[in-house]
Amino acid sequence: MSTPTVLLIATTTGYQIRSFGEAAAALGVDLLFATDRCDRLEDPWHDRAFAVHFHEPASSAHALVEVLDVRPSAIVAVGDRPALLAAYLNAELKLPGHTPEAALRSRNKLVARETFRQAGLQVPAFERLPLDADPRQIGANWKYPVVLKPLALSGSRGVMRADNPEAFEAAFARLHRLLSQPDVRIERDGAHDHVLVESFIPGREYAVEGVLTHGAFTPFAIFDKPDPLDGPFFEETIYVTPSRAPALVQSAVISTVAAAARALGLSHGPVHAECRVNERGVTVLEVAGRPIGGLCSRALRFIDRGQAMSLEEVLLRHALGETVSGAREPCASGVMMIPIPARGIFRRVDGVDAARGLPAIQDIVVTAKPDSVLVPLPEGRSYLGFIFAKDAEPARVEGALREAHARLRFTIDRELSVLS
């Protein structure tokens, strides 16, 4: 019996590349890589990865098919832009997966909002604005509070709340500067020429992880987000599962996410969704055809035939056509994405060993590199690191994450001004 081969599509900075590598080794799967590295350097990372262009997903998929020595048994993607390329590649190779049309709809916040509304799902009032719009004129016509956000950035980057016309103008100008930055423009995405404005949705926020199998949704976990996400920025911190929401709320969350995925046309592969719940019901913020980002997947462990498995192992098995139940380990678990407290040059973090020694804490991973410049939200796009915890009860997991974070002390120096 031949060894199955899976093609992993990810950015060069994707945290989950190593996790998928470990999962592939555990399952006896050969893993090929395709990343957005420079195509003029010959294998700079010595992993024989194929260079691709995420801003040209259709042509990149066609070119990749031409150079593949082995036809992969399945394709897995990490991140929004890789997921779009994976959809085109699945279509080229006639493999099961989300279609390019569905991936495009899920990636663009405006198109997703329009799709949800057409499907009869609850959506806020929303409007697309060009970057050259007059924020003073437009801001005077909205009922506040509102939220301004990019159409195609992820991780809450650029998302800001405005409570009055003056705050609207300031947030619009700030978002204009962000979308004009070189690291954004290099994506060559026309969505970055516009801003989405929508009514603020009050309520508790949840994340949902699962997979679609030929249209049927299997939920893996509902994550509570216990910290209020009311703005002015929307930095996510703590995720805890299983959810402590009432059973009726959890059922409504799952059924609404499944309906939103169907509306977008997502059909086969991983799903990560975000939603808000209030007295009016469930409002889906996004449904992405990819797994949860960063190192957050380490907060999920599954049990299959008596063996513990990572999310990456489950997703590889699903991609290869195996039936997956999504049965989690019986304990509660959670992750804290360590927020960046201030802009500056990161020097060190103290107290890691003491925090790691607390009951229920599983690990603390500092991903920020010493001497690197830290940029908090809304302009930033990363965290200082991650804290992981497990316990019998979700409340104790949340408490452990908070206590561990309180014991960490960060040294961040101010940036020095450059004299011209």
C-alpha positions in Angstrom: 0.0 0.0 0.0 1.5 3.3 -1.1 2.1 6.1 1.4 -0.4 9.0 1.0 0.9 12.4 0.1 -0.7 15.6 1.3 0.2 19.1 0.0 0.2 21.8 2.7 -0.2 25.3 1.5 0.8 28.0 4.0 2.6 31.3 4.3 6.3 31.2 5.2 5.4 32.7 8.6 2.6 30.2 9.4 2.8 28.9 12.9 1.1 25.6 12.0 3.6 24.3 9.5 5.5 22.5 12.2 2.3 21.1 13.8 1.2 19.6 10.5 4.7 18.2 10.0 4.5 16.4 13.3 1.0 15.2 12.5 2.0 13.9 9.2 4.9 12.0 10.8 2.6 10.5 13.4 0.2 9.3 10.7 2.8 8.1 8.2 1.9 10.7 5.6 4.3 12.3 3.2 3.9 16.1 3.4 4.7 18.5 0.5 4.9 22.2 1.0 3.8 25.2 -1.1 4.5 28.7 0.3 4.8 32.3 -0.7 8.6 32.3 -0.6 10.9 34.0 -3.1 10.8 32.0 -6.3 14.3 33.2 -7.3 16.1 31.4 -4.5 16.7 27.7 -4.7 15.2 25.9 -1.7 16.3 28.5 0.9 14.7 26.5 3.8 15.8 23.1 2.5 12.3 21.7 2.6 11.8 21.3 -1.1 8.8 23.6 -0.9 7.1 25.0 -4.1 7.0 28.8 -4.5 3.5 30.1 -5.2 1.8 33.6 -5.6 -1.2 34.0 -3.4 -2.3 37.1 -5.3 -2.7 35.0 -8.4 -4.5 31.9 -7.1 -5.9 30.5 -10.4 -2.6 30.8 -12.3 -0.5 29.7 -9.4 -2.7 26.6 -9.0 -2.3 25.8 -12.7 1.5 26.3 -12.6 1.8 24.2 -9.5 0.0 21.3 -11.1 2.5 21.4 -14.0 5.6 21.1 -11.6 4.3 18.5 -9.1 6.2 15.3 -9.3 3.6 13.4 -7.3 -0.1 13.9 -7.5 -1.2 14.6 -3.9 -3.9 12.5 -2.3 -5.2 15.6 -0.6 -4.6 19.3 0.0 -4.7 21.2 3.3 -4.3 25.0 3.7 -3.4 27.2 6.7 -4.6 30.8 6.5 -7.1 32.7 4.4 -5.0 33.4 1.3 -3.6 29.8 1.2 -7.1 28.5 1.5 -8.1 30.3 -1.6 -5.2 28.9 -3.6 -6.0 25.4 -2.2 -9.6 25.8 -3.5 -8.3 26.5 -7.0 -5.9 23.6 -6.8 -8.6 21.2 -5.6 -10.6 22.2 -8.7 -7.6 21.7 -11.0 -6.9 18.2 -9.5 -10.5 17.3 -9.0 -10.0 16.6 -5.3 -12.7 17.2 -2.7 -12.5 20.6 -1.1 -14.1 24.0 -0.9 -14.7 25.5 -4.3 -12.9 28.7 -5.5 -16.2 30.6 -5.6 -17.0 29.7 -1.9 -13.5 30.5 -0.8 -13.7 33.9 -2.5 -17.1 34.6 -0.8 -15.8 33.6 2.7 -12.6 35.7 2.4 -14.3 39.0 1.5 -16.3 40.4 4.4 -18.6 42.5 2.2 -19.5 39.6 -0.1 -20.0 37.3 3.0 -22.4 39.9 4.5 -24.3 40.2 1.3 -24.5 36.4 1.0 -25.7 36.0 4.6 -28.4 38.6 4.0 -29.7 36.9 0.9 -29.9 33.6 2.8 -32.1 35.2 5.5 -29.4 35.2 8.2 -29.2 38.0 10.7 -26.7 40.8 9.6 -26.0 44.3 10.8 -26.5 47.3 8.6 -23.4 47.7 6.4 -21.9 49.7 3.7 -18.7 49.5 1.5 -16.7 52.7 1.2 -13.8 53.5 -1.1 -10.6 54.6 0.5 -11.0 58.0 -1.1 -14.5 58.6 0.4 -15.2 61.7 2.5 -15.5 60.3 6.1 -17.0 63.5 7.4 -19.9 63.4 5.0 -20.5 59.6 5.5 -20.0 59.6 9.2 -22.8 62.1 9.7 -25.3 59.7 8.3 -24.7 56.7 10.5 -26.4 55.7 13.8 -23.7 55.0 16.3 -21.9 52.9 17.5 -20.4 51.5 14.3 -17.4 49.3 13.4 -15.0 50.0 10.6 -13.0 47.1 9.2 -10.9 46.0 6.2 -12.6 43.7 3.7 -9.9 41.1 3.6 -7.5 41.2 6.6 -7.7 38.7 9.4 -7.0 38.5 13.1 -9.0 41.7 14.0 -6.4 43.7 12.2 -7.7 47.2 11.4 -11.1 46.6 13.1 -12.1 49.7 15.1 -15.3 51.0 16.8 -16.5 54.5 16.5 -19.1 56.1 18.8 -19.6 59.4 17.1 -18.8 61.2 13.8 -15.4 62.5 15.2 -14.3 59.0 16.1 -15.5 57.8 12.7 -13.3 60.3 10.9 -10.3 59.3 13.1 -10.8 55.6 12.6 -11.3 56.0 8.8 -8.0 57.9 8.5 -6.2 55.3 10.6 -7.6 52.5 8.5 -6.7 54.3 5.3 -3.1 54.5 6.6 -3.0 50.8 7.4 -4.4 49.7 4.1 -1.8 51.9 2.4 1.1 50.2 4.1 3.6 48.2 1.9 2.9 44.9 3.7 -0.8 45.2 2.8 -0.4 46.5 -0.7 2.0 43.8 -1.6 -0.9 41.4 -1.4 -2.3 43.0 -4.6 -5.9 42.5 -3.4 -8.5 44.9 -4.7 -10.5 44.4 -1.5 -7.9 46.6 0.2 -9.1 49.6 -1.7 -12.3 49.7 0.3 -13.5 49.8 3.9 -16.6 48.1 5.4 -18.7 50.0 7.9 -21.4 48.2 9.9 -23.5 48.6 12.9 -21.9 47.5 16.1 -23.3 44.2 17.3 -23.5 43.9 21.2 -23.3 40.5 22.9 -21.1 37.6 23.8 -18.7 36.3 21.2 -17.9 32.7 20.4 -15.6 30.8 18.0 -16.6 27.5 16.4 -14.2 24.9 15.0 -15.3 22.0 12.8 -15.3 20.4 9.3 -17.6 20.0 6.4 -17.9 16.6 4.8 -19.6 16.9 1.4 -21.8 19.6 2.9 -22.5 18.0 6.3 -21.1 20.0 9.2 -19.4 18.3 12.1 -18.6 20.7 15.0 -15.4 20.1 17.0 -15.7 22.8 19.6 -17.4 26.0 20.6 -14.9 28.4 22.3 -16.2 30.9 24.8 -14.4 34.3 24.6 -14.9 35.5 28.2 -13.3 38.9 27.7 -15.8 41.5 26.4 -15.0 42.5 22.8 -16.6 45.9 22.8 -13.8 48.0 21.3 -12.4 50.5 20.5 -10.2 47.6 19.1 -11.0 43.9 19.1 -8.0 42.1 20.3 -8.9 38.5 21.1 -7.3 37.0 24.2 -8.8 34.0 25.9 -10.6 31.0 24.2 -12.0 28.3 26.5 -13.9 25.1 25.6 -16.3 23.4 26.2 -18.6 26.4 26.2 -20.5 27.4 29.3 -23.3 28.9 27.3 -26.8 27.4 27.8 -27.5 24.3 25.6 -30.1 26.3 23.6 -27.5 29.0 22.8 -24.9 26.4 21.8 -27.4 24.7 19.5 -28.3 28.0 17.9 -24.7 28.8 17.4 -24.0 25.5 15.6 -27.1 25.6 13.4 -26.5 29.2 12.4 -22.8 28.6 11.6 -23.8 25.6 9.5 -26.4 27.6 7.7 -23.8 30.4 7.0 -21.4 27.9 5.6 -24.0 26.5 3.3 -24.9 30.0 2.2 -21.3 30.7 1.3 -21.1 27.4 -0.6 -18.4 25.9 1.6 -18.7 22.1 1.2 -15.7 20.0 2.2 -12.8 20.9 4.6 -12.1 22.7 7.8 -14.3 25.6 9.0 -13.5 28.3 11.5 -16.3 30.6 12.4 -16.9 33.7 14.7 -20.2 34.8 15.9 -22.0 37.1 18.4 -25.1 36.2 20.5 -27.5 38.7 22.1 -31.3 38.8 22.8 -31.9 39.0 19.0 -30.1 35.7 18.4 -26.9 34.7 16.6 -25.1 36.9 14.2 -22.3 35.2 12.2 -19.3 37.5 11.9 -17.3 35.2 9.6 -17.0 31.7 8.3 -13.6 30.8 7.0 -12.7 27.6 5.0 -9.6 27.0 7.1 -8.6 25.9 10.6 -8.1 28.1 13.6 -5.0 30.3 13.3 -1.7 30.7 15.2 -0.9 28.1 17.8 -4.5 28.1 19.1 -5.1 24.6 17.7 -2.9 23.2 20.6 -5.9 23.9 22.8 -7.8 21.1 21.1 -7.1 17.4 21.6 -9.3 14.6 20.2 -9.8 11.0 21.2 -10.2 8.4 18.5 -10.0 4.6 19.1 -8.5 5.3 22.5 -5.7 7.5 21.1 -5.2 11.3 21.6 -4.8 13.3 18.4 -4.1 16.9 17.5 -6.4 19.0 15.4 -3.8 18.7 12.6 -3.9 14.9 12.7 -7.7 15.0 12.5 -7.7 17.4 9.6 -5.1 15.3 7.7 -7.2 12.2 8.2 -10.3 14.0 7.1 -8.5 15.4 4.0 -7.5 11.8 3.1 -11.1 10.6 3.2 -11.3 9.1 6.7 -14.4 9.6 8.9 -13.7 11.8 11.8 -16.0 12.1 14.8 -14.7 15.3 16.4 -14.8 13.7 19.8 -12.7 15.9 22.2 -10.9 14.8 25.2 -13.1 15.0 28.3 -11.3 17.8 30.1 -11.7 21.5 29.5 -9.0 23.4 27.8 -8.1 26.9 26.6 -5.5 29.3 25.2 -4.6 32.9 25.8 -3.2 34.9 23.0 -0.8 37.1 24.9 -1.7 40.7 23.9 1.0 43.3 23.0 0.7 46.0 25.8 2.5 48.7 23.9 4.4 49.5 20.8 8.2 49.2 21.1 11.2 47.0 20.9 10.7 43.7 22.6 13.6 42.8 24.9 12.5 39.9 27.1 9.7 38.4 29.2 10.3 37.4 32.9 8.3 35.0 35.0 7.7 32.3 32.4 9.0 29.5 34.6 6.9 30.6 37.5 3.8 30.9 35.4 4.4 27.6 33.7 4.5 25.9 37.1 1.0 26.9 38.0 -1.6 24.2 38.3 -3.5 23.6 35.0 -1.0 25.4 32.9 0.3 23.1 30.1 2.7 25.4 28.3 3.7 29.0 27.6 5.2 29.8 24.2 6.7 33.2 23.5 6.7 33.7 19.8 7.9 37.3 19.7 11.6 37.5 18.8 14.0 39.6 21.1 14.8 43.0 19.6 11.9 42.9 17.2 9.4 45.8 16.9 6.1 45.0 18.5 3.0 46.6 17.0 -0.3 46.3 18.9 -3.7 46.3 17.2 -5.3 47.7 15.2 -2.2 48.0 13.1 -0.4 44.9 14.4 -1.0 41.4 13.2 0.6 39.1 15.8 0.7 38.3 19.5 3.6 38.0 22.0 2.9 34.4 22.4 0.4 31.8 23.8 -0.5 30.3 27.1 -2.2 26.9 27.3 -4.2 25.3 30.1 -6.3 22.2 30.9 -8.5 21.4 33.9 -11.7 19.6 34.7 -13.8 22.8 34.6 -13.8 25.6 32.0 -13.9 28.2 34.8 -10.6 26.9 36.3 -9.0 26.9 32.9 -9.9 30.6 32.4 -8.6 31.4 35.9 -5.3 29.6 35.3 -4.8 31.5 32.0 -5.4 34.8 33.8 -3.1 34.0 36.7 -0.3 32.8 34.4 -0.5 36.0 32.4 -0.5 38.2 35.5 2.9 36.6 36.5 4.6 37.5 33.2 6.6 40.8 33.1 7.4 42.2 29.7 10.3 44.5 28.9 9.5 46.7 25.9 11.8 49.6 25.1 10.6 52.7 23.3 11.6 53.1 19.6 14.2 55.7 19.1 13.4 58.5 16.6 15.5 58.5 13.4 17.0 61.9 12.7 17.3 62.9 9.1 
